[in-house]
Amino acid sequence: MQGTDFEDDIVEKTKIFSIKTQVGKEQNAADLINSRADKSKTKISSILVAPELRGYIFLESYDKERIKEMIKTVSYARNMLEGDVPVEQIEHFLVPASAVAKIAEGDVVEMIAGPFRGETAKVTHIDDAKEEITVELFESVVPIPITVRGEQVRVVKKKEEKKDKEE
């Protein structure tokens, strides 16, 4: 019982701090901060680099002042923003996005992997549960539906863009 009470105390004391970094160097800054924290025995529970949020990383730690001093020596870290960040504000970064979340039926996609690499196709069906999409290749003589994983395609043109151009 005492072990769990101690762990609850630690969780309550950690805070999430946002650090401004050089844009495009977020991962490098996180790696440098992590290695400096190991050398200086500074406790950092976690570091979050969100690809959608350029120029910022998040640190979960106990001691704000030690973190401020440490990031002064990291070349890609600029400064630490005042105040801590509530977990609710960053929890959408913690859930992985589906590979097919940004793809809609009717979109034009380019195959980036597999035997049809480089071909363009139209999306005819999306299976969110399996993260698969069904496409019909443009350059095939007979339109055969092909089912591929969502990671194997890149959206070239959205369905809405076609409607906007026609109007």
ZAGUTOR-588999 format. One line per 5 residues: number of its first residue (from 1); their letters; for each residue y, x negated, z of C-alpha. Coordinates in nm, 4 decimals. Each point is the difference from the previous one (the first is absolute). Layout:
N
NUM	A	Y:X:Z  ... .
END
This chain:
167
1	MQGTD	0.0000:0.0000:0.0000  0.2450:-0.2772:0.0815  -0.0506:-0.1541:-0.3454  0.1141:0.3155:-0.1791  0.3065:0.0399:0.2238 .
6	FEDDI	0.0990:-0.3574:-0.0814  -0.0401:0.0632:-0.3746  0.2156:0.3149:0.0249  0.2753:-0.2039:0.1672  -0.0079:-0.2535:-0.2853 .
11	VEKTK	0.0213:0.2683:-0.2689  0.3039:0.1529:0.1689  0.1806:-0.3341:0.0175  -0.0425:-0.0960:-0.3666  0.2820:0.0958:-0.2313 .
16	IFSIK	0.0328:-0.0082:-0.3761  0.2859:-0.2081:-0.1359  0.1262:-0.0090:-0.3572  0.0844:-0.3348:-0.1542  0.2112:-0.0393:-0.3108 .
21	TQVGK	-0.1458:-0.2515:-0.2466  0.0743:-0.1396:-0.3416  -0.0993:0.2624:-0.2580  -0.3350:-0.0861:-0.1564  -0.0890:-0.2469:0.2777 .
26	EQNAA	-0.1143:0.2527:0.2606  -0.3620:-0.1202:0.0059  0.1069:-0.3670:0.0207  0.2338:0.0808:0.2896  -0.2774:0.1902:0.1799 .
31	DLINS	-0.2414:-0.2916:-0.0447  0.2572:-0.2500:0.1289  0.0862:0.2192:0.2990  -0.3686:0.0384:0.0812  -0.0629:-0.3760:-0.0100 .
36	RADKS	0.3114:-0.0740:0.2090  -0.1048:0.2635:0.2538  -0.3425:-0.1643:0.0344  0.1602:-0.3418:0.0572  0.2568:0.1248:0.2506 .
41	KTKIS	-0.2483:0.2276:0.1828  0.2192:0.3034:-0.0718  -0.2028:0.3199:0.0133  0.0273:0.2024:-0.3216  -0.2381:0.2956:-0.0081 .
46	SILVA	0.0472:0.0815:-0.3679  0.2112:-0.0690:-0.3065  0.0525:0.2624:-0.2704  0.1079:-0.0860:-0.3536  0.0489:0.3238:-0.1948 .
51	PELRG	0.0130:-0.0535:-0.3788  0.2234:0.3065:-0.0435  0.2595:-0.1347:0.2437  0.1481:-0.3125:-0.1515  0.1946:-0.2425:0.2166 .
56	YIFLE	-0.1409:0.1108:0.3360  -0.3064:-0.0623:0.2156  -0.0998:0.1527:0.3332  -0.1256:-0.1893:0.3062  -0.1690:0.1458:0.3037 .
61	SYDKE	0.0667:-0.2198:0.2986  0.0990:-0.0134:0.3659  0.2976:-0.2344:0.0136  0.2999:0.0698:-0.2221  0.1918:-0.3147:0.0924 .
66	RIKEM	-0.2905:-0.2378:-0.0758  -0.0456:0.1664:-0.3387  0.3728:-0.0369:-0.0757  -0.0118:-0.3703:0.0845  -0.3190:-0.0563:-0.1971 .
71	IKTVS	0.1196:0.1635:-0.3245  0.3049:-0.2279:-0.0074  -0.2357:-0.2783:-0.1113  -0.1755:0.2085:-0.2699  0.1575:-0.0675:-0.3373 .
76	YARNM	-0.0554:0.3430:-0.1601  0.0909:0.2066:0.3089  0.3675:0.0922:0.0155  0.0480:0.1807:0.3319  -0.1419:0.2636:0.2311 .
81	LEGDV	0.1544:0.3456:-0.0013  0.1238:0.1392:0.3295  -0.2218:0.2455:0.1846  -0.3656:0.0723:-0.0381  -0.1685:0.2286:-0.2523 .
86	PVEQI	-0.2008:0.3019:0.1161  -0.3572:0.0053:-0.1331  0.0635:0.3430:-0.1536  0.2486:-0.1549:-0.2459  -0.2500:-0.2478:-0.1434 .
91	EHFLV	-0.3350:0.1777:0.0328  0.0142:0.1177:-0.3640  -0.0232:-0.3701:-0.0961  -0.3199:-0.0320:0.2054  -0.1993:0.2582:-0.1991 .
96	PASAV	-0.1254:-0.1402:-0.3321  0.1218:0.1930:-0.3032  -0.2544:0.1518:-0.2329  -0.0476:-0.1765:-0.3330  0.0472:0.3292:-0.1838 .
101	AKIAE	0.2883:0.1338:0.2129  0.2693:-0.0868:-0.2545  -0.1978:0.1114:-0.3056  0.0247:0.3539:-0.1389  -0.1897:0.1861:-0.2686 .
106	GDVVE	0.1660:-0.0529:-0.3370  0.1285:-0.3505:0.0850  -0.0502:-0.2758:-0.2543  -0.1807:-0.2978:0.1548  -0.1057:-0.3453:-0.1103 .
111	MIAGP	-0.3439:-0.1268:0.0930  0.0427:-0.3290:0.1917  -0.3662:-0.0689:0.0776  -0.3442:0.0763:-0.1326  -0.1324:0.0142:-0.3563 .
116	FRGET	0.3001:0.2009:-0.1279  0.2592:-0.2465:0.1284  0.3272:0.0204:-0.1948  -0.0694:0.3495:-0.1379  0.2385:0.2897:0.0672 .
121	AKVTH	-0.1251:0.3399:0.1036  0.1084:0.3426:0.1230  -0.1070:0.1172:0.3479  -0.1964:0.3253:-0.0195  -0.1414:0.0327:0.3537 .
126	IDDAK	0.0513:-0.1583:0.3437  -0.2594:-0.0132:0.2783  0.1941:-0.0847:0.3189  -0.3093:-0.0151:0.2204  -0.1735:-0.2657:-0.2111 .
131	EEITV	0.3289:-0.1618:-0.1135  -0.1106:0.0327:-0.3610  0.1775:0.1310:-0.3072  -0.1317:0.1303:-0.3295  0.1849:-0.1174:-0.3113 .
136	ELFES	-0.0201:0.0441:-0.3759  0.0725:-0.3107:-0.2064  0.2693:0.0387:-0.2679  -0.1492:-0.2397:-0.2519  -0.3534:0.1378:0.0017 .
141	VVPIP	-0.1171:0.2025:-0.2992  -0.1653:0.2645:0.2173  0.1741:0.0828:0.3321  -0.2680:-0.0811:0.2565  0.0898:0.0493:0.3677 .
146	ITVRG	-0.0450:-0.3219:0.1986  0.0028:-0.0100:0.3799  0.1459:-0.3168:0.1573  0.1191:-0.1085:0.3456  0.3682:0.0512:0.0738 .
151	EQVRV	0.0565:-0.3757:0.0457  -0.1078:-0.0643:-0.3599  0.3057:0.1658:-0.1550  0.3753:-0.0474:-0.0045  0.2350:0.2897:-0.0728 .
156	VKKKE	0.1971:-0.0651:-0.3193  0.1760:0.3339:-0.0408  0.0273:0.2911:0.2395  -0.0593:0.3560:-0.1168  0.3510:0.1050:0.1137 .
161	EKKDK	0.1624:-0.2648:-0.2210  -0.1440:0.1669:-0.3112  0.1472:0.3381:0.1008  0.3434:-0.1521:0.0679  0.0094:-0.1641:-0.3453 .
166	EE	-0.0973:0.3241:-0.1781  0.2786:0.2022:0.1678 .
END
